[in-house]
Amino acid sequence: MEVVLNGKTIEAPEDFTILDLAKREGIKIPTLCHDEELKPYGSCWVCAVKVEGRRGFVTSCGTKLTPGM
Ligand code: FES
């Protein structure tokens, strides 16, 4: 699926989170409670990012990509 990250259109796998894509693209998003071996917990909000068209912030570790995001 196609998404836009920091103004750049990128092809991304369906099961990726925002954090997964940022990592793959070499963009560092700080995390605290995230552990790749565990399901997303989403409690610390250190990884919060802004998604165009949504109010407030979302956790990049727990937010799956959607087409056109
Ligand atoms: S790293 Fe804690 S909510 Fe994402």
Backbone and ligand atoms as CSV (ligand in chain L), in Angstrom:
chain,resi,resn,atom,element,x,y,z
A,1,MET,N,N,0.838,-1.189,0.000
A,1,MET,CA,C,0.000,0.000,0.000
A,1,MET,C,C,0.874,1.239,0.000
A,2,GLU,N,N,0.315,2.329,-0.490
A,2,GLU,CA,C,1.064,3.581,-0.550
A,2,GLU,C,C,0.702,4.464,0.643
A,3,VAL,N,N,1.733,4.989,1.303
A,3,VAL,CA,C,1.534,5.944,2.393
A,3,VAL,C,C,2.510,7.098,2.203
A,4,VAL,N,N,2.289,8.170,2.942
A,4,VAL,CA,C,3.192,9.323,2.865
A,4,VAL,C,C,3.829,9.510,4.244
A,5,LEU,N,N,5.156,9.499,4.251
A,5,LEU,CA,C,5.908,9.679,5.497
A,5,LEU,C,C,6.805,10.890,5.341
A,6,ASN,N,N,6.573,11.900,6.157
A,6,ASN,CA,C,7.348,13.149,6.083
A,6,ASN,C,C,7.386,13.714,4.664
A,7,GLY,N,N,6.227,13.647,3.976
A,7,GLY,CA,C,6.109,14.231,2.648
A,7,GLY,C,C,6.588,13.351,1.514
A,8,LYS,N,N,7.066,12.158,1.835
A,8,LYS,CA,C,7.599,11.250,0.807
A,8,LYS,C,C,6.644,10.073,0.636
A,9,THR,N,N,6.211,9.813,-0.603
A,9,THR,CA,C,5.320,8.680,-0.875
A,9,THR,C,C,6.141,7.398,-0.907
A,10,ILE,N,N,5.670,6.404,-0.127
A,10,ILE,CA,C,6.433,5.169,0.066
A,10,ILE,C,C,5.495,3.975,-0.053
A,11,GLU,N,N,5.991,2.892,-0.630
A,11,GLU,CA,C,5.261,1.626,-0.663
A,11,GLU,C,C,5.581,0.877,0.637
A,12,ALA,N,N,4.527,0.442,1.343
A,12,ALA,CA,C,4.735,-0.210,2.641
A,12,ALA,C,C,3.891,-1.469,2.754
A,13,PRO,N,N,4.385,-2.479,3.482
A,13,PRO,CA,C,3.607,-3.696,3.712
A,13,PRO,C,C,2.356,-3.410,4.545
A,14,GLU,N,N,1.312,-4.208,4.325
A,14,GLU,CA,C,0.014,-4.020,5.000
A,14,GLU,C,C,0.120,-4.136,6.525
A,15,ASP,N,N,1.007,-4.991,7.015
A,15,ASP,CA,C,1.047,-5.266,8.457
A,15,ASP,C,C,1.996,-4.346,9.229
A,16,PHE,N,N,2.554,-3.355,8.573
A,16,PHE,CA,C,3.506,-2.448,9.227
A,16,PHE,C,C,2.794,-1.438,10.125
A,17,THR,N,N,3.444,-1.080,11.229
A,17,THR,CA,C,3.016,0.081,12.014
A,17,THR,C,C,3.782,1.299,11.501
A,18,ILE,N,N,3.399,2.459,11.977
A,18,ILE,CA,C,4.144,3.682,11.616
A,18,ILE,C,C,5.594,3.540,12.068
A,19,LEU,N,N,5.793,2.984,13.245
A,19,LEU,CA,C,7.153,2.810,13.772
A,19,LEU,C,C,7.968,1.860,12.887
A,20,ASP,N,N,7.359,0.768,12.431
A,20,ASP,CA,C,8.056,-0.174,11.547
A,20,ASP,C,C,8.552,0.538,10.291
A,21,LEU,N,N,7.666,1.330,9.702
A,21,LEU,CA,C,8.028,2.022,8.458
A,21,LEU,C,C,9.108,3.069,8.708
A,22,ALA,N,N,8.966,3.817,9.788
A,22,ALA,CA,C,9.976,4.831,10.107
A,22,ALA,C,C,11.342,4.180,10.278
A,23,LYS,N,N,11.387,3.059,10.987
A,23,LYS,CA,C,12.660,2.349,11.180
A,23,LYS,C,C,13.244,1.930,9.843
A,24,ARG,N,N,12.400,1.339,8.993
A,24,ARG,CA,C,12.880,0.873,7.683
A,24,ARG,C,C,13.426,2.026,6.854
A,25,GLU,N,N,12.835,3.200,7.031
A,25,GLU,CA,C,13.243,4.371,6.250
A,25,GLU,C,C,14.363,5.163,6.928
A,26,GLY,N,N,14.867,4.671,8.043
A,26,GLY,CA,C,15.987,5.321,8.714
A,26,GLY,C,C,15.596,6.523,9.546
A,27,ILE,N,N,14.310,6.602,9.899
A,27,ILE,CA,C,13.837,7.714,10.734
A,27,ILE,C,C,13.731,7.218,12.169
A,28,LYS,N,N,14.429,7.883,13.065
A,28,LYS,CA,C,14.466,7.462,14.465
A,28,LYS,C,C,13.288,8.065,15.228
A,29,ILE,N,N,12.453,7.197,15.775
A,29,ILE,CA,C,11.385,7.623,16.677
A,29,ILE,C,C,11.713,6.996,18.035
A,30,PRO,N,N,11.851,7.803,19.073
A,30,PRO,CA,C,12.189,7.238,20.380
A,30,PRO,C,C,11.047,6.369,20.912
A,31,THR,N,N,11.404,5.324,21.659
A,31,THR,CA,C,10.408,4.443,22.285
A,31,THR,C,C,10.825,4.169,23.724
A,32,LEU,N,N,9.867,3.745,24.510
A,32,LEU,CA,C,10.178,3.370,25.893
A,32,LEU,C,C,9.534,2.024,26.228
A,33,CYS,N,N,8.228,1.913,26.061
A,33,CYS,CA,C,7.538,0.670,26.426
A,33,CYS,C,C,7.496,-0.342,25.286
A,34,HIS,N,N,7.930,0.047,24.100
A,34,HIS,CA,C,7.854,-0.852,22.945
A,34,HIS,C,C,8.935,-1.920,23.000
A,35,ASP,N,N,8.527,-3.173,22.736
A,35,ASP,CA,C,9.464,-4.290,22.629
A,35,ASP,C,C,9.014,-5.118,21.435
A,36,GLU,N,N,9.886,-5.294,20.461
A,36,GLU,CA,C,9.509,-6.015,19.234
A,36,GLU,C,C,9.053,-7.438,19.497
A,37,GLU,N,N,9.417,-7.999,20.633
A,37,GLU,CA,C,9.036,-9.381,20.959
A,37,GLU,C,C,7.635,-9.460,21.577
A,38,LEU,N,N,7.057,-8.330,21.914
A,38,LEU,CA,C,5.746,-8.301,22.586
A,38,LEU,C,C,4.723,-7.554,21.733
A,39,LYS,N,N,3.452,-7.757,22.047
A,39,LYS,CA,C,2.394,-6.989,21.386
A,39,LYS,C,C,2.515,-5.535,21.837
A,40,PRO,N,N,2.092,-4.575,20.980
A,40,PRO,CA,C,2.169,-3.164,21.391
A,40,PRO,C,C,1.375,-2.915,22.674
A,41,TYR,N,N,1.996,-2.205,23.591
A,41,TYR,CA,C,1.360,-1.912,24.865
A,41,TYR,C,C,0.796,-0.492,24.878
A,42,GLY,N,N,1.540,0.429,24.299
A,42,GLY,CA,C,1.042,1.787,24.090
A,42,GLY,C,C,0.774,2.586,25.343
A,43,SER,N,N,1.635,2.480,26.334
A,43,SER,CA,C,1.362,3.197,27.580
A,43,SER,C,C,2.191,4.456,27.781
A,44,CYS,N,N,3.356,4.540,27.189
A,44,CYS,CA,C,4.241,5.664,27.532
A,44,CYS,C,C,4.046,6.890,26.610
A,45,TRP,N,N,3.626,6.683,25.403
A,45,TRP,CA,C,3.415,7.751,24.414
A,45,TRP,C,C,4.705,8.479,24.023
A,46,VAL,N,N,5.856,7.898,24.328
A,46,VAL,CA,C,7.131,8.501,23.903
A,46,VAL,C,C,7.223,8.513,22.377
A,47,CYS,N,N,6.567,7.564,21.731
A,47,CYS,CA,C,6.658,7.412,20.274
A,47,CYS,C,C,5.544,8.159,19.545
A,48,ALA,N,N,4.865,9.069,20.208
A,48,ALA,CA,C,3.717,9.766,19.616
A,48,ALA,C,C,4.110,10.520,18.345
A,49,VAL,N,N,3.250,10.427,17.343
A,49,VAL,CA,C,3.449,11.139,16.074
A,49,VAL,C,C,2.121,11.749,15.634
A,50,LYS,N,N,2.204,12.660,14.703
A,50,LYS,CA,C,1.018,13.306,14.146
A,50,LYS,C,C,0.687,12.648,12.817
A,51,VAL,N,N,-0.585,12.317,12.640
A,51,VAL,CA,C,-1.062,11.768,11.369
A,51,VAL,C,C,-2.010,12.793,10.756
A,52,GLU,N,N,-1.679,13.220,9.541
A,52,GLU,CA,C,-2.491,14.227,8.873
A,52,GLU,C,C,-3.945,13.766,8.785
A,53,GLY,N,N,-4.857,14.646,9.149
A,53,GLY,CA,C,-6.281,14.342,9.074
A,53,GLY,C,C,-6.857,13.769,10.355
A,54,ARG,N,N,-6.001,13.453,11.322
A,54,ARG,CA,C,-6.488,12.940,12.605
A,54,ARG,C,C,-6.259,13.990,13.683
A,55,ARG,N,N,-7.172,14.026,14.635
A,55,ARG,CA,C,-7.013,14.960,15.753
A,55,ARG,C,C,-5.999,14.388,16.735
A,56,GLY,N,N,-5.202,15.253,17.311
A,56,GLY,CA,C,-4.247,14.831,18.329
A,56,GLY,C,C,-3.129,13.982,17.749
A,57,PHE,N,N,-2.552,13.158,18.609
A,57,PHE,CA,C,-1.425,12.325,18.232
A,57,PHE,C,C,-1.812,10.852,18.323
A,58,VAL,N,N,-1.005,9.991,17.712
A,58,VAL,CA,C,-1.193,8.548,17.823
A,58,VAL,C,C,0.139,7.942,18.252
A,59,THR,N,N,0.085,6.730,18.791
A,59,THR,CA,C,1.338,6.037,19.111
A,59,THR,C,C,1.831,5.365,17.835
A,60,SER,N,N,3.073,5.638,17.466
A,60,SER,CA,C,3.602,5.045,16.231
A,60,SER,C,C,3.841,3.553,16.398
A,61,CYS,N,N,4.051,3.089,17.638
A,61,CYS,CA,C,4.319,1.668,17.846
A,61,CYS,C,C,3.050,0.823,17.758
A,62,GLY,N,N,1.898,1.434,17.955
A,62,GLY,CA,C,0.668,0.658,17.980
A,62,GLY,C,C,-0.310,0.999,16.872
A,63,THR,N,N,0.070,1.900,15.984
A,63,THR,CA,C,-0.838,2.319,14.924
A,63,THR,C,C,-0.423,1.688,13.601
A,64,LYS,N,N,-1.281,0.816,13.091
A,64,LYS,CA,C,-1.018,0.166,11.802
A,64,LYS,C,C,-1.223,1.180,10.673
A,65,LEU,N,N,-0.447,1.007,9.629
A,65,LEU,CA,C,-0.597,1.852,8.449
A,65,LEU,C,C,-1.913,1.544,7.758
A,66,THR,N,N,-2.501,2.558,7.157
A,66,THR,CA,C,-3.684,2.379,6.322
A,66,THR,C,C,-3.398,3.043,4.979
A,67,PRO,N,N,-4.014,2.562,3.909
A,67,PRO,CA,C,-3.738,3.128,2.587
A,67,PRO,C,C,-3.984,4.643,2.560
A,68,GLY,N,N,-3.024,5.366,2.021
A,68,GLY,CA,C,-3.154,6.810,1.889
A,68,GLY,C,C,-2.824,7.590,3.145
A,69,MET,N,N,-2.466,6.883,4.231
A,69,MET,CA,C,-2.129,7.553,5.499
A,69,MET,C,C,-0.997,8.519,5.286
L,1,FES,S1,S,6.816,3.254,22.796
L,1,FES,FE1,FE,5.433,3.492,24.429
L,1,FES,S2,S,3.561,3.971,23.444
L,1,FES,FE2,FE,4.929,3.583,21.808
